[in-house]
């Protein structure tokens, strides 16, 4: 038998194919929608993801606040994409790309491509603040949501046995930073826990002492939505006794003390960081491919300065007259770009010219506890119960996997009628030294 060279040994084994190979990095909304639409095409498709599952990020906050099990917002990528022909999945962290050699480098070796699609989304942006990066809780991945859930519950357990009044207050104070949809939704969900759940679980604690503080650097909440939705969300949060502080920036957090830019100090064991994301692309791209931390693409999602490389979803930056700062980093853009690129790659097989991408904005929404949400759809802007029903419906139909839809719906019905949240479990104790860095 012929011996393999070290170069060959480092190649990830994938069957030979007469078809061009498309390598896709990331099985998020963009990646899976692209792959599903490429089924039965004359391409070999290879997907890489560091996890073997797709994460439905819009409901991560419900996992963190004991509303849902983690399994119900995740779906195995192999199962999800099983019907796709000529498809291979490899679970691996991707480190870098070499657009000259048309190769990617991963933790399990290298692979050549004919076309590369980068769909690796975003990671938490701490804006270079090390103290916050070390000590705050981000909310981008399922393990992070589980860590936050454990940490919140561990704090209440610890508060019941503490004799130190200051420590009890600090453990019962939760600071959320960022008044976008994630910050607003997580604050509302914790408000609901405070109102309906925690006082029953911990009768020995005085919940008048529990504080939820939402800090936002701008002068309003939900900056990407209408003024009306921003104002309504503020009104709803006040009903949950959330102390919303606008025009307030965090300077540092040492794990026990948040220092604000106005000099104020808040003592807390928990700082949830929902203040921003940044592009999460592999190394190796030339400088002119990158703009504002995202991969700069043309109207066909082709990355500037990297031949046969495309970027879709949160990681891509497509500048246009209508979107001079690029599209919003939301699921609908990722889904539509994935589907659109599939269409263009089919055209490429037939030597047909590609079509430019056009975003169809279906609206935006956020929920703030039971019966309350805000919705902007075109000129229609409203809040309250109807908005909440629409929010639930849209999230249910968008969830990946039929099983997940059923589980989430039954959980929501249970929570609604019992005022309970069934997953107040500390499955794995959280310790700060094991915090997942991005
Ligand atoms: C907490 C939260 C709440 C949100 N709420 C909403 C909402 O309500 N509505 C809405 O429209 N949008 C919401 N979003 C935004 C939405 O989730 C994103 O716009 C969407 O997920 C982008 O899809 P994507 O495919 O570009 O990236 P992602 O869905 O982030 O997928 C990226 C994939 O790439 C993989 N990956 C990344 N780096 C590597 C690597 N180096 N190697 C291997 N694999 C890698 C990841 O594991 C992941 O599977 C929310 C986001 C968060 C974090």
Boltz pocket constraint, residues with backbone or C-beta under 6 A from the ligand:
constraints:
  - pocket:
      binder: B
      contacts: [[A, 25], [A, 26], [A, 27], [A, 28], [A, 29], [A, 30], [A, 31], [A, 48], [A, 49], [A, 50], [A, 51], [A, 53], [A, 54], [A, 55], [A, 56], [A, 57], [A, 58], [A, 59], [A, 60], [A, 61], [A, 92], [A, 93], [A, 94], [A, 95], [A, 119], [A, 120], [A, 121], [A, 122], [A, 139], [A, 140], [A, 181], [A, 182], [A, 280], [A, 282], [A, 312], [A, 313], [A, 314], [A, 315], [A, 328], [A, 329], [A, 330], [A, 331], [A, 332], [A, 334], [A, 365]]
      max_distance: 6.0
